[in-house]
Amino acid sequence: MTTAETGQADSAADGVADTVGEATSECCSAHAATGMHGYSKDKEAHLKRLRRIEGQIRGLQRMVDEDVYCIDILTQVSASTKALQSFALQLLEEHLRHCVAHAALDGGAEMDAKVAEATAAIARLMRT
């Protein structure tokens, strides 16, 4: 990775950290009403899945450390990326079914805000 690419990766990571900080400060009316997020009922399965993905990423680090052939590393990168994309789509579906659906039932400004928020999330996922 070049210095420029490293800087871009660091900037992207900083952007993710900033987004995470912003996301934790806001909840929807569905959360306020039920005390749960859309993913809450499957939280343990999600955590298990994320630990598996974390293991894949650690495997990538090990592969680089052990000077594994580039194409083999890229194959693992592809698998890790697909696993994260799959997780993101599942989380998005749960958000739509829980938060957006609840806001749609209530109507008004929150519904518009949740639809705009979901649209922005979909746009971010499509860029990856």
N, C-alpha and C positions, 0 to 999 in steps of 0.2 A: 504494500500500500504506500502510495506516495505521500509526501507531507501535505499536499493539498487535499488528497482523499482523506487523510487522517483528520485534518481540520474539519472537513465536511461531515465526517462521521461523528466527530465530537460535537459539532453544531447540531446535528440531527438528534443526538442523544440529549443535549441540553434542551432542545425543543420538546422532546418527549417528557423530560422531567418537568418542564414548565407546564405542559398540558396536563400532566398528572396532578400537579398542584392545583390547577384551575378546576379540574374535574371533581376533586374531592370537596370543593366548597359548595357544590350545588346539587340538590336532590329534586326529584319530581314529586308531584302530588301523590302518585302511586306509592312512593316510598313513605311519604308522610302518613298516608292512610293505612298502609299495611305493615310498615316497619321493615320492609324487605325491598331489595333491588330485584330486577328481573332475573338475575343469575343466582339469587340466593338459594333457591330450592336445589340447584345442582352444584352448589359451591364446592363440595368435596371432590366431585368428579372434575370440575374445572381446575382445582388446585393440583389434582393428580396429573391431569393433562399438561399443565404448565411445568410441573416438576419433570415430566418426561421430555418436554421441549428443552428445559434447562439442561438436562443430561445430554441432549443432542448438541447443544451449543458448547458445553464443556468438552464433548467429544471432538468438536472442531478445533478447539484450543489444543487439545492433546495431539490431533493430527498435524497441526502446524508445528508444534513443538518437536514432534517425531519426524519431521521432514517427509511427510507422506506426499505422494504424487498429486499434482495440482488438480487433475481431473477428478480424482477420488474425493478431494476436499470439496470441489464444486458440486459434486453429486450430493454430498452431505449437506452443503449449504442449501441446495434446492429442496431437499427433504425437510430441513428445518424451517425454511421459508413457507413451504406448503402447510406445515403443521401450524405455524402461527396464523396464516391466512384462514385456515379452517377454524381455528379457535375464534378468531375475530368475527367470522361470519356467524358462528353459533351465538356469540355474545350479542351481535347486532340483532339477530332474530329474537333473542330473549328481550332485548331492549324494546323492539317494536311491539312485541306481544304484551309486554307489561307496561312500560312507561308511556309509550306513544298511544297505545290503545286506551289506557286510563285517561290520558289527556284528551283523547278524541271524545270519550264519553262525557267529559266535563265541558268540552268545547271552549270557545273563547281564545284569549291570547296565549294561554299555556299550550293549547293544541297547536297553534301556529308556531310557537317557539320550539316545541318538541319535533314537529315535522321538519323545521329548518335545521335543527340540531342533528337529526337522523340523516338528512340530505347531505350535510357537511361531512358526517362520519362516513357515509357511503362514498363520497367524492375522495376522501383521504384514502380509503381502502382501494379505490380504483387506481390511484396514482402509484400504488406499490406493486 
